């Protein structure tokens, strides 16, 4: 199956400070996962979890990074932890179902995939043939999953971001730019969207515009943008 790309609780005044640090590690991990630095991403997600042991998104995303390294059992373990924290975490069920399919546990895969559907209809009902053939991992068409999510909620920022990421990975840089632009329209302070839009523009040799996006991402706190500026915008 294709890589899944495929998206804090404050207990006290003291923990608020720690949660912010956990969020910073989490954001770094998301960027590293996007850049296929899966081991680096796992390290960052693990640090986030050490600070906030109930960080469901960090467990889920760490599972994605393990999944991309074909550590399917490790991915299943992390998806399960995310589900234990948030029993209605549809994407964690969906991802765990894909991981189980990779381990040829088709009954378990069907159960998880249809649980995801029960929580959120955008995931669609899985069939045995789709699970065995890898159709679910393709989101039933190249971007159909994200298209459906956006159809249901035109302001679903995560769907735009993840669709942009999927297009970027498929080298559809123009399409990726359009989706990251939509993310920025919804949330003008989204550093990751500026970073990835800038990176996509660089691939299209739109250096001036791409570097402007990277500089904006840097202003918003992206360390990765600073590194890329040093490499490509001098």
Buried (B, 14 or more C-beta within 10 A) or exposed (E): BBBBBBBBEEEEEEBEEBBEEBBBBBBBBBBBBBBEBBEBBBBBBBBBBEBBEBBBBBBBBBBBBBBBBBBBEBBBBBBBBBBEBBEEBBBBBBBBBBBBBBEEBBEBBBBBBBBBBEBBEBBBEBBEEBBEEEBBBBBBEBBEBBBBBBEEEEEBBBBBBBBBBBBBBEEBBEBBBBBBBBBBEBEEEBBBBBBBBBBBBBBEEBEEBBBBBBBBBBEBEBBBBBEBBEEBBE
